[in-house]
């Protein structure tokens, strides 16, 4: 059974950094994309960053230059390094995988918030 488990969220102040991790267990054949999404209260789910099958990355304009997606195949883990955090980055961050057959896998998310 496939599981995606996120960790690394927490309380942050503006300008701080966090690294999120997504550990993937189980076997997923023919992965097309591995992504980080986020969802803030009252807002639609937003794509933050993607790693394509060939390893090329994509980051959304809202986080470009501040967030970096990476993966460690040996550890079956995908990371999201978040620097220079802003108040608008507060959200639940979710790990997602889509394979070439259109099957989607989601984690349950990790919360990034502040003390306000």
Secondary structure, 3 states (H helix, E strand, C coil): CCEEEEECCEECCCCCCEEEEEEEECCCCCEEEEEEEEECCCCCCEEEEEEECCCCEEECCCCCCCEEEEEEHHHCEEEEEECCCCHHHCEEEEEEEEECCCCEEECCCEEEECCC
